[in-house]
Amino acid sequence: AVDLISRHFLLMAPPASIAGAGVARVLSIQSHVVHGYVGNKAAVFPLQVLGVEVDAINSVQFSCHTGYPLFTGQVLQGDALWELVRGLEGNKLLEYTHLLTGYIGSASVLRTVLRTLTAIRQVSPDAAYLCDPVLGDGGKLYAPAELVSIYKDEVVPLATMLTPNQFEAELLTDITIATESDAFAACEHLHAKGVHTVVITSAHLDEPQAQGSITLLASRRQAAEGSAAGSRPSRYRIDIPKIESTFTGTGDLTAALLLAWTHRLGEDALAQALENTVASVQAVLKRTCEEGRADRELCLVQSVADVTNPSVQLRVRARTV
């Protein structure tokens, strides 16, 4: 039998290495709600069921998302975030393969996120940063306006993958997106700033083939051997039939699934990762509509099989440069 003192030291001693070979270990900094599925509530569960280890820090803690008539809670400040990171660092727990960020409510927290990324990359130089730049949607800004320039000038150059919606991509590039060409011009702008992969998760294009659909467009910059500039990017498009309803948390879910599938399949399998992600999100949305929930919260738990084993119905189309 192990005595109490021995048990104490067994519990307190940190493991020699936390991240096993091929295992993704993610630090996710996003919002949290007691009720519903947005932010970390929409991201952590699908990551975990897909085999990803996740540590979560909540940028805000609210009773419910802000679309409700009343919401209450607290907003994390930059110094409080760093205090949490300092505790992880002091215990040698910053051995992450990925940093994932979603809604950030203040400039102090956003800059502390970048400080956190620097600390992670000091431990794991190849750590990937998947940034969902949650700023607004449909022409409406719902993050502080001062964050736009911080994302543009400070965050984007450090991101490995960026997952903006159409409005956010326009804010970050100053390019109006009405066509596929516009969207890929915005992707090129972001590639030039250093982003490896850009996924515009939802665009409403002014094109005949896009009528009745939401379009996802993705661009992956391929590094050319011996060339700093890199070769032409791989580009993809999926036109997704619209579901006539309003949902929250879909962007958070999409970013998490993209992280999981790109890690599992490898960076050269972006097309399959996109197909799997879209299949899972569409299945969750359809089930949410079928359940007829009055609060319209995502039926995420009920859709676990669709997350782990997506049934792909929509295929990507490779696009020429």
VOBAKOL-916592 format. One record per residue: residue number from 0; x, y, z of N, C-alpha, C, O in turn. Coordinates in steps of 0.05 Angstrom, whole numbers. Example, Ala and Ser with C-alpha at 12.3 -4.5 7.8 and 13.67 -1.06 7.14 Angstrom:
VOBAKOL-916592
     k      nc1      nc2      nc3     cac1     cac2     cac3      cc1      cc2      cc3      oc1      oc2      oc3
     0      264     -114      156      246      -90      156      264      -66      156      285      -66      169
     1      257      -45      142      273      -21      143      258        1      157      268       23      161
end
This chain:
VOBAKOL-916592
     k      nc1      nc2      nc3     cac1     cac2     cac3      cc1      cc2      cc3      oc1      oc2      oc3
     0       17      -24        0        0        0        0       17       25        0       39       25       12
     1        8       46      -13       22       71      -15       14       88        9      -10       94       12
     2       33       97       26       25      113       48       18      141       39       21      148       16
     3        7      157       58       -4      183       51       18      202       40       13      217       22
     4       42      201       52       64      218       43       72      211       15       75      229       -2
     5       75      185        9       82      177      -18       61      185      -37       67      194      -60
     6       36      181      -29       14      189      -47       15      219      -54       10      227      -76
     7       22      235      -33       23      263      -37       44      270      -59       39      286      -77
     8       68      258      -57       88      264      -76       82      253     -104       90      265     -124
     9       69      230     -105       61      219     -131       42      238     -145       43      241     -169
    10       23      250     -130        4      268     -141       16      295     -149        8      307     -169
    11       36      304     -134       47      331     -139       68      331     -160       73      352     -173
    12       82      309     -164      104      308     -184       94      311     -212       76      296     -220
    13      104      331     -227       95      334     -255      106      312     -273      127      302     -267
    14       92      305     -294      102      285     -312      127      295     -327      130      319     -331
    15      144      277     -334      169      285     -348      162      298     -375      175      317     -383
    16      142      288     -389      133      299     -414      103      297     -417       93      275     -414
    17       90      319     -422       60      318     -422       50      310     -450       32      294     -452
    18       61      322     -470       51      318     -497       63      293     -510       88      292     -515
    19       47      272     -514       57      248     -526       60      252     -556       50      272     -567
    20       74      234     -569       79      236     -598       53      236     -613       36      218     -609
    21       48      256     -629       24      257     -645        0      267     -631      -22      269     -643
    22        1      272     -605      -22      281     -590      -23      312     -589       -3      324     -581
    23      -45      323     -598      -48      352     -597      -55      360     -568      -72      348     -555
    24      -43      381     -559      -49      392     -532      -54      422     -536      -36      437     -544
    25      -78      431     -531      -87      457     -538      -93      474     -514     -104      465     -494
    26      -84      499     -515      -93      519     -496     -114      536     -510     -108      550     -530
    27     -139      536     -500     -161      550     -513     -169      573     -496     -178      570     -473
    28     -166      597     -506     -174      622     -492     -198      634     -507     -195      646     -528
    29     -222      630     -494     -247      639     -507     -267      646     -485     -261      643     -461
    30     -290      655     -494     -312      661     -475     -323      635     -463     -319      613     -474
    31     -338      638     -441     -351      616     -429     -379      624     -421     -383      647     -411
    32     -399      607     -424     -426      612     -415     -435      589     -398     -428      566     -403
    33     -451      595     -377     -462      574     -360     -482      558     -376     -481      533     -376
    34     -500      571     -390     -520      558     -407     -514      563     -436     -509      585     -445
    35     -515      541     -452     -512      544     -480     -484      535     -490     -468      524     -475
    36     -480      539     -516     -456      530     -529     -444      551     -547     -449      552     -571
    37     -428      568     -535     -411      587     -550     -384      587     -537     -380      577     -515
    38     -364      598     -551     -337      599     -541     -326      572     -533     -328      553     -547
    39     -314      571     -509     -303      546     -499     -323      524     -497     -317      500     -500
    40     -349      531     -491     -369      510     -488     -375      497     -515     -383      474     -516
    41     -370      511     -537     -374      500     -564     -348      487     -575     -350      472     -594
    42     -326      493     -563     -300      484     -574     -288      461     -559     -277      442     -572
    43     -289      461     -533     -274      441     -517     -285      413     -521     -270      394     -525
    44     -311      410     -520     -323      383     -523     -316      370     -549     -307      347     -549
    45     -320      383     -572     -313      369     -598     -283      364     -600     -275      343     -611
    46     -267      381     -589     -238      375     -589     -232      350     -573     -216      333     -582
    47     -244      348     -550     -238      325     -533     -248      299     -545     -233      279     -544
    48     -272      299     -557     -282      274     -568     -266      266     -593     -267      243     -601
    49     -251      285     -605     -234      279     -627     -205      273     -618     -187      272     -635
    50     -202      269     -592     -176      260     -582     -156      281     -576     -132      276     -573
    51     -165      306     -573     -147      328     -567     -148      335     -538     -170      338     -526
    52     -125      339     -525     -123      348     -498     -127      378     -498     -114      393     -513
    53     -145      388     -481     -152      417     -480     -150      428     -452     -162      417     -433
    54     -135      450     -449     -136      466     -425     -151      492     -433     -143      504     -453
    55     -170      500     -417     -187      523     -425     -184      546     -405     -184      542     -381
    56     -181      570     -416     -182      595     -400     -206      610     -411     -208      614     -435
    57     -223      620     -393     -247      634     -401     -242      664     -402     -237      677     -381
    58     -244      676     -426     -239      705     -429     -262      721     -416     -258      743     -406
    59     -286      710     -416     -309      721     -401     -324      697     -389     -322      675     -400
    60     -338      702     -368     -355      681     -357     -383      694     -353     -387      709     -335
    61     -401      686     -371     -428      697     -371     -449      676     -365     -444      652     -368
    62     -472      685     -356     -494      666     -351     -503      653     -377     -511      630     -377
    63     -503      668     -399     -512      659     -425     -500      678     -446     -488      698     -438
    64     -503      673     -471     -491      691     -491     -507      717     -492     -529      719     -481
    65     -495      737     -504     -505      764     -502     -530      769     -519     -540      792     -519
    66     -539      749     -534     -563      752     -549     -588      750     -532     -610      756     -542
    67     -586      741     -508     -608      738     -490     -617      765     -479     -600      784     -478
    68     -642      768     -470     -651      794     -459     -634      803     -435     -630      827     -431
    69     -624      784     -420     -608      790     -396     -585      771     -395     -588      747     -399
    70     -561      781     -391     -538      764     -385     -521      778     -363     -520      802     -362
    71     -509      761     -347     -493      771     -325     -467      756     -324     -464      735     -336
    72     -447      767     -310     -422      753     -308     -398      772     -305     -401      795     -299
    73     -375      761     -311     -350      775     -307     -333      774     -332     -335      755     -348
    74     -316      794     -336     -297      795     -358     -269      793     -347     -261      808     -329
    75     -253      775     -358     -225      771     -350     -209      795     -360     -212      804     -382
    76     -191      805     -343     -172      826     -351     -145      814     -357     -139      791     -349
    77     -128      830     -370     -102      820     -379      -85      810     -356      -71      790     -359
    78      -84      825     -334      -67      816     -312      -77      790     -299      -61      774     -290
    79     -103      786     -299     -114      761     -289     -108      738     -307     -102      716     -298
    80     -108      742     -334     -100      722     -353      -71      714     -348      -64      691     -348
    81      -54      734     -346      -26      728     -343      -20      714     -317       -2      697     -315
    82      -35      719     -296      -32      705     -271      -37      675     -274      -23      659     -263
    83      -57      668     -291      -62      640     -296      -39      628     -313      -30      605     -307
    84      -30      643     -333       -9      633     -350       17      630     -334       32      611     -338
    85       22      648     -315       46      647     -299       46      621     -282       67      609     -277
    86       22      614     -272       20      589     -257       26      564     -274       39      546     -265
    87       17      565     -299       23      543     -317       53      542     -323       65      521     -323
    88       64      565     -328       93      567     -335      110      558     -311      130      544     -315
    89      102      566     -287      118      558     -264      118      529     -258      137      518     -246
    90       98      515     -268       96      486     -265      104      471     -290      100      447     -292
    91      116      486     -309      125      474     -334      102      460     -349      104      438     -359
    92       80      475     -351       56      464     -364       49      478     -390       26      477     -399
    93       68      493     -401       63      507     -426       72      491     -451       77      503     -472
    94       72      465     -448       81      448     -470       58      442     -489       49      420     -492
    95       48      464     -502       24      461     -519       33      459     -548       53      470     -557
    96       17      444     -563       21      443     -593        6      465     -607       13      472     -629
    97      -15      474     -594      -33      495     -607      -43      515     -586      -47      508     -563
    98      -46      539     -595      -61      559     -581      -86      565     -598      -83      570     -622
    99     -109      565     -586     -134      571     -599     -147      594     -585     -151      593     -561
   100     -154      615     -600     -168      638     -588     -193      645     -603     -195      642     -628
   101     -213      654     -588     -239      663     -599     -245      691     -589     -228      709     -593
   102     -268      694     -577     -276      721     -569     -258      732     -547     -254      719     -526
   103     -247      755     -552     -230      769     -533     -242      797     -529     -247      811     -548
   104     -248      804     -503     -264      828     -498     -249      854     -494     -262      874     -491
   105     -222      853     -493     -208      878     -487     -181      878     -499     -170      856     -505
   106     -169      901     -502     -142      904     -513     -122      891     -494     -102      879     -503
   107     -126      894     -468     -107      884     -449     -105      853     -450      -84      842     -449
   108     -128      841     -454     -129      811     -456     -117      803     -482     -102      783     -483
   109     -123      817     -504     -112      809     -530      -82      811     -530      -68      793     -541
   110      -71      831     -519      -42      834     -518      -30      813     -499       -7      804     -504
   111      -44      806     -478      -34      785     -461      -35      758     -475      -19      740     -469
   112      -55      754     -493      -55      730     -509      -29      727     -525      -18      706     -527
   113      -20      749     -537        4      749     -552       28      744     -534       47      730     -542
   114       28      754     -510       49      748     -491       49      718     -484       70      706     -480
   115       25      707     -482       22      679     -476       33      662     -499       47      642     -495
   116       27      670     -524       37      656     -547       68      656     -548       80      636     -554
   117       80      679     -541      109      680     -539      120      661     -519      139      647     -524
   118      106      659     -496      115      640     -475      113      611     -484      130      595     -479
   119       91      605     -498       87      578     -508      108      571     -528      120      549     -528
   120      114      589     -547      133      584     -568      162      583     -558      180      573     -571
   121      167      594     -534      193      591     -522      197      562     -513      220      552     -513
   122      176      549     -505      177      521     -497      174      503     -521      188      483     -524
   123      155      510     -539      149      493     -563      150      511     -587      129      522     -595
   124      173      515     -599      176      534     -621      158      529     -645      151      548     -659
   125      149      505     -649      131      499     -672      102      500     -665       85      492     -681
   126       95      510     -641       67      511     -633       51      528     -653       59      550     -661
   127       28      517     -662       11      531     -681       -9      549     -666      -17      543     -644
   128      -16      571     -679      -35      590     -668      -59      592     -687      -57      603     -708
   129      -82      580     -678     -106      583     -694     -123      605     -681     -132      603     -658
   130     -126      627     -696     -139      651     -686     -166      654     -701     -167      657     -725
   131     -187      654     -685     -214      661     -695     -218      690     -687     -224      695     -663
   132     -215      709     -705     -215      738     -697     -244      748     -694     -255      761     -712
   133     -256      741     -672     -284      747     -667     -287      777     -663     -282      788     -641
   134     -296      791     -684     -300      820     -683     -329      828     -689     -338      848     -678
   135     -342      813     -705     -370      821     -712     -380      804     -735     -367      784     -743
   136     -403      811     -745     -415      796     -767     -437      813     -780     -449      830     -767
   137     -442      808     -806     -464      821     -819     -462      852     -819     -482      866     -818
   138     -437      862     -820     -433      891     -820     -434      904     -793     -431      928     -791
   139     -437      888     -772     -439      899     -745     -415      890     -728     -410      866     -726
   140     -402      910     -716     -379      904     -699     -390      899     -670     -404      916     -659
   141     -383      876     -658     -391      872     -631     -368      866     -612     -372      857     -589
   142     -344      873     -621     -321      874     -603     -312      903     -602     -319      918     -620
   143     -297      911     -582     -287      939     -581     -272      946     -606     -256      931     -616
   144     -278      970     -617     -267      979     -642     -236      980     -642     -223      975     -662
   145     -224      985     -619     -195      987     -617     -182      960     -622     -158      959     -628
   146     -197      938     -621     -184      912     -626     -178      907     -655     -160      891     -662
   147     -192      921     -673     -188      916     -702     -158      922     -709     -146      905     -723
   148     -148      944     -701     -120      951     -708     -100      932     -695      -79      926     -706
   149     -106      923     -670      -88      905     -657      -88      878     -671      -66      866     -675
   150     -111      869     -680     -112      844     -696      -96      848     -721      -79      831     -728
   151     -100      870     -735      -87      875     -761      -57      875     -758      -42      861     -772
   152      -47      891     -739      -18      897     -737       -2      877     -720       22      873     -724
   153      -15      866     -700        0      850     -680       -8      821     -680       10      804     -675
   154      -33      814     -684      -42      786     -681      -38      771     -707      -26      749     -708
   155      -48      782     -729      -47      768     -755      -19      759     -762      -17      736     -771
   156        2      775     -759       28      765     -767       38      741     -751       57      727     -760
   157       26      735     -729       35      712     -712       17      688     -715       23      666     -704
   158       -5      690     -730      -25      668     -732      -16      648     -753       -5      655     -774
   159      -20      622     -747      -15      601     -766      -40      597     -783      -37      594     -808
   160      -63      596     -771      -88      594     -785     -107      616     -775     -109      621     -751
   161     -121      628     -793     -141      649     -787     -168      641     -798     -169      631     -820
   162     -189      644     -781     -216      635     -790     -236      657     -787     -255      655     -772
   163     -233      679     -802     -253      701     -801     -278      694     -817     -277      678     -835
   164     -300      707     -810     -323      707     -828     -319      730     -848     -298      743     -848
   165     -337      733     -866     -334      753     -888     -329      781     -876     -310      795     -885
   166     -345      790     -858     -343      816     -846     -316      820     -833     -303      841     -835
   167     -307      800     -818     -281      802     -804     -258      802     -824     -238      817     -820
   168     -260      787     -846     -239      787     -866     -237      815     -879     -215      824     -885
   169     -260      827     -883     -260      854     -895     -247      874     -876     -232      891     -884
   170     -254      872     -850     -242      890     -830     -211      887     -829     -197      907     -827
   171     -202      862     -831     -173      857     -828     -157      864     -853     -133      867     -851
   172     -170      866     -876     -155      870     -901     -163      896     -915     -149      904     -934
   173     -185      909     -907     -196      932     -921     -203      926     -950     -202      943     -967
   174     -211      901     -954     -220      892     -981     -249      885     -979     -257      868     -962
   175     -266      897     -996     -294      890     -996     -297      863    -1012     -288      861    -1034
   176     -311      844    -1000     -314      818    -1011     -342      814    -1023     -361      813    -1008
   177     -343      813    -1049     -368      808    -1063     -367      783    -1081     -388      772    -1088
   178     -343      775    -1088     -339      753    -1107     -317      734    -1096     -303      741    -1077
   179     -315      711    -1109     -294      693    -1101     -266      706    -1104     -249      702    -1087
   180     -263      721    -1126     -237      734    -1130     -230      753    -1108     -207      755    -1099
   181     -250      768    -1098     -246      786    -1076     -238      771    -1051     -220      779    -1037
   182     -251      748    -1046     -244      732    -1023     -216      722    -1023     -202      723    -1003
   183     -207      713    -1046     -180      703    -1048     -159      725    -1048     -136      721    -1040
   184     -167      749    -1057     -150      772    -1054     -145      779    -1025     -123      786    -1016
   185     -167      777    -1009     -164      781     -980     -146      760     -968     -130      766     -951
   186     -149      735     -977     -131      714     -967     -102      720     -974      -84      716     -957
   187      -97      729     -998      -70      736    -1006      -58      758     -988      -35      757     -981
   188      -75      778     -982      -66      799     -964      -58      788     -937      -38      797     -926
   189      -73      769     -927      -66      757     -901      -42      739     -903      -26      737     -884
   190      -40      724     -925      -15      708     -929        9      726     -929       30      719     -917
   191        7      749     -942       30      767     -943       39      777     -916       62      785     -911
   192       20      777     -897       27      785     -869       38      762     -853       46      766     -830
   193       37      738     -864       50      715     -851       31      692     -844       41      672     -834
   194        5      694     -849      -13      673     -842      -10      650     -862      -11      654     -886
   195       -7      626     -852       -3      602     -869      -29      593     -882      -30      588     -906
   196      -51      592     -866      -77      582     -876      -99      602     -868     -101      610     -845
   197     -115      609     -888     -138      627     -883     -163      612     -891     -165      602     -913
   198     -182      611     -873     -209      600     -879     -230      621     -874     -235      627     -851
   199     -241      631     -895     -264      650     -892     -289      632     -888     -298      620     -907
   200     -298      630     -864     -317      609     -857     -345      613     -868     -360      594     -871
   201     -353      638     -873     -380      643     -883     -380      669     -899     -376      691     -887
   202     -385      667     -924     -387      691     -941     -413      690     -958     -421      668     -966
   203     -424      713     -961     -448      716     -978     -440      730    -1004     -438      754    -1005
   204     -434      714    -1024     -423      725    -1049     -445      734    -1068     -466      722    -1069
   205     -439      755    -1082     -457      765    -1103     -451      752    -1129     -442      764    -1149
   206     -457      725    -1130     -452      709    -1154     -476      690    -1158     -488      681    -1138
   207     -483      685    -1183     -506      668    -1188     -504      640    -1174     -523      630    -1164
   208     -480      629    -1175     -476      602    -1164     -477      601    -1134     -479      580    -1122
   209     -476      625    -1121     -476      626    -1092     -504      632    -1081     -507      634    -1056
   210     -523      636    -1098     -550      642    -1088     -561      619    -1071     -560      596    -1079
   211     -572      626    -1048     -583      606    -1031     -562      590    -1015     -568      570    -1002
   212     -538      600    -1016     -516      586    -1003     -499      605     -986     -499      629     -991
   213     -486      594     -967     -464      607     -953     -438      594     -963     -436      570     -964
   214     -419      610     -970     -395      600     -983     -371      600     -963     -366      621     -951
   215     -358      578     -961     -333      576     -946     -310      576     -967     -311      561     -987
   216     -290      592     -962     -267      594     -980     -242      591     -963     -239      603     -942
   217     -223      576     -973     -198      571     -958     -174      573     -976     -175      566    -1000
   218     -153      582     -965     -128      585     -980     -104      577     -962     -102      586     -939
   219      -88      559     -972      -65      550     -957      -40      556     -972      -36      547     -995
   220      -23      572     -960        3      579     -973       22      555     -971       26      544     -949
   221       34      548     -993       52      526     -993       81      537     -995       87      553    -1013
   222       97      529     -977      125      539     -977      140      525     -999      141      500    -1000
   223      152      541    -1016      168      529    -1037      197      525    -1027      208      543    -1015
   224      208      502    -1033      234      496    -1023      254      516    -1033      256      520    -1057
   225      269      527    -1015      290      547    -1022      279      574    -1029      294      591    -1038
   226      253      579    -1024      242      605    -1031      227      616    -1007      208      603     -997
   227      234      639     -998      221      651     -975      193      660     -982      175      660     -966
   228      189      667    -1007      163      677    -1016      142      655    -1018      118      660    -1014
   229      152      630    -1023      133      608    -1024      121      606    -1052      123      624    -1068
   230      107      584    -1057       95      579    -1083       66      588    -1082       57      599    -1062
   231       52      583    -1104       24      591    -1105        7      575    -1084       13      552    -1079
   232      -12      588    -1073      -28      575    -1052      -48      555    -1064      -56      556    -1087
   233      -56      536    -1047      -78      518    -1053     -103      531    -1044     -105      542    -1022
   234     -123      531    -1062     -148      545    -1056     -172      526    -1059     -173      509    -1076
   235     -192      530    -1041     -215      512    -1040     -240      528    -1035     -240      550    -1024
   236     -263      516    -1044     -289      529    -1040     -310      508    -1035     -310      486    -1047
   237     -328      514    -1017     -351      497    -1012     -376      515    -1010     -376      534     -994
   238     -396      510    -1026     -421      525    -1025     -440      508    -1008     -447      486    -1015
   239     -449      520     -985     -464      505     -965     -493      516     -966     -498      540     -962
   240     -512      498     -970     -541      507     -971     -548      521     -944     -541      511     -923
   241     -562      544     -947     -569      559     -923     -591      544     -907     -609      532     -919
   242     -588      545     -881     -609      536     -863     -622      561     -852     -609      576     -838
   243     -648      564     -857     -661      589     -850     -667      590     -820     -689      584     -811
   244     -647      597     -805     -650      601     -776     -626      616     -766     -607      622     -781
   245     -627      624     -741     -604      639     -729     -592      622     -707     -605      610     -690
   246     -565      619     -709     -551      603     -690     -528      619     -677     -518      639     -689
   247     -519      611     -654     -495      622     -642     -476      600     -636     -484      577     -630
   248     -450      606     -637     -430      586     -631     -419      571     -655     -401      554     -652
   249     -430      576     -679     -422      560     -702     -393      566     -710     -378      548     -718
   250     -385      591     -707     -357      598     -714     -338      585     -694     -316      576     -702
   251     -345      585     -669     -328      572     -648     -325      542     -653     -304      531     -651
   252     -348      530     -660     -347      501     -667     -331      496     -692     -315      477     -692
   253     -334      512     -712     -319      509     -737     -289      510     -732     -274      494     -742
   254     -280      531     -718     -251      534     -713     -240      510     -697     -218      500     -704
   255     -255      500     -678     -245      477     -662     -243      452     -680     -223      438     -678
   256     -263      448     -697     -262      424     -714     -240      426     -734     -227      406     -740
   257     -235      450     -745     -213      453     -764     -186      447     -750     -169      434     -762
   258     -183      456     -726     -158      450     -711     -155      420     -708     -134      409     -714
   259     -176      407     -699     -174      378     -694     -168      362     -720     -151      345     -720
   260     -183      369     -741     -179      353     -766     -154      359     -780     -142      341     -792
   261     -145      384     -780     -119      390     -793      -96      377     -778      -76      369     -790
   262      -99      375     -752      -78      361     -736      -79      331     -742      -58      319     -746
   263     -103      320     -742     -105      291     -745      -97      282     -773      -84      261     -776
   264     -105      297     -793     -101      289     -821      -74      299     -833      -65      288     -852
   265      -63      320     -820      -39      332     -831      -45      357     -848      -67      359     -859
   266      -26      375     -849      -32      401     -862      -36      398     -892      -47      416     -904
   267      -27      376     -904      -31      372     -933      -59      362     -939      -66      360     -963
   268      -75      357     -919     -102      346     -923     -123      367     -916     -144      360     -904
   269     -118      392     -922     -137      414     -915     -164      409     -928     -184      414     -915
   270     -165      399     -952     -190      395     -966     -208      376     -950     -232      381     -946
   271     -196      353     -941     -212      334     -926     -220      345     -898     -242      340     -889
   272     -202      360     -886     -209      373     -861     -232      392     -864     -249      393     -846
   273     -233      407     -885     -255      425     -891     -281      410     -894     -302      417     -884
   274     -280      388     -910     -304      372     -914     -315      360     -888     -339      361     -883
   275     -297      349     -872     -306      338     -847     -318      359     -828     -338      354     -815
   276     -305      382     -828     -315      404     -811     -343      413     -819     -361      415     -803
   277     -346      418     -845     -372      427     -855     -393      405     -850     -416      412     -842
   278     -387      380     -854     -406      359     -850     -415      358     -821     -439      355     -815
   279     -397      361     -802     -405      361     -774     -421      385     -766     -442      382     -753
   280     -413      408     -775     -428      432     -768     -456      431     -779     -475      438     -766
   281     -459      423     -804     -485      421     -817     -503      401     -802     -527      406     -799
   282     -491      379     -794     -507      359     -779     -517      370     -752     -539      365     -744
   283     -499      385     -738     -507      397     -713     -530      417     -717     -549      418     -702
   284     -527      434     -738     -548      454     -743     -575      441     -750     -596      450     -741
   285     -574      421     -767     -599      407     -775     -612      394     -750     -637      396     -747
   286     -596      382     -733     -608      369     -709     -619      391     -691     -640      386     -679
   287     -606      413     -689     -616      435     -672     -643      445     -682     -661      450     -666
   288     -646      447     -708     -672      455     -720     -693      433     -715     -716      439     -707
   289     -686      408     -718     -705      386     -714     -714      384     -685     -737      377     -680
   290     -696      389     -667     -703      388     -638     -723      410     -630     -738      407     -611
   291     -722      432     -645     -741      454     -640     -737      467     -613     -757      476     -600
   292     -712      469     -603     -707      481     -577     -715      510     -577     -708      525     -596
   293     -729      519     -557     -737      547     -555     -714      566     -553     -715      589     -563
   294     -691      557     -541     -668      575     -537     -650      574     -561     -631      590     -563
   295     -654      556     -580     -638      554     -605     -609      548     -599     -592      553     -617
   296     -602      537     -576     -575      530     -570     -567      505     -586     -584      487     -590
   297     -542      503     -594     -533      481     -610     -537      454     -596     -531      451     -572
   298     -548      434     -610     -551      407     -599     -524      392     -603     -522      374     -619
   299     -504      401     -588     -477      391     -592     -473      363     -580     -462      346     -593
   300     -482      360     -556     -479      334     -543     -494      312     -558     -485      290     -561
   301     -518      319     -567     -534      299     -582     -522      292     -609     -529      272     -621
   302     -503      308     -618     -491      304     -644     -463      293     -643     -448      296     -662
   303     -456      281     -621     -428      272     -617     -420      252     -640     -396      253     -648
   304     -438      235     -649     -430      217     -670     -424      231     -696     -407      222     -712
   305     -438      254     -701     -433      269     -725     -406      284     -723     -394      291     -743
   306     -397      289     -699     -371      302     -695     -348      282     -699     -328      288     -712
   307     -351      258     -687     -329      239     -689     -329      224     -716     -308      215     -725
   308     -352      221     -728     -354      206     -754     -371      222     -773     -394      213     -779
   309     -361      244     -784     -377      260     -802     -384      246     -828     -367      232     -839
   310     -409      250     -836     -418      239     -862     -416      261     -883     -433      279     -883
   311     -396      260     -899     -391      282     -917     -410      281     -941     -411      261     -956
   312     -425      302     -944     -443      305     -967     -434      327     -987     -439      325    -1011
   313     -420      347     -976     -411      369     -993     -381      367     -997     -366      365     -978
   314     -373      368    -1022     -344      365    -1029     -332      392    -1035     -346      410    -1046
   315     -307      395    -1029     -293      420    -1036     -288      420    -1066     -285      399    -1079
   316     -286      444    -1077     -277      448    -1104     -251      463    -1104     -249      485    -1093
   317     -231      451    -1115     -205      465    -1117     -208      488    -1137     -220      485    -1158
   318     -196      510    -1130     -198      534    -1147     -170      541    -1158     -150      537    -1145
   319     -170      552    -1182     -144      560    -1194     -136      587    -1184     -153      604    -1177
   320     -110      592    -1184     -100      618    -1174     -102      638    -1196      -95      661    -1193
end
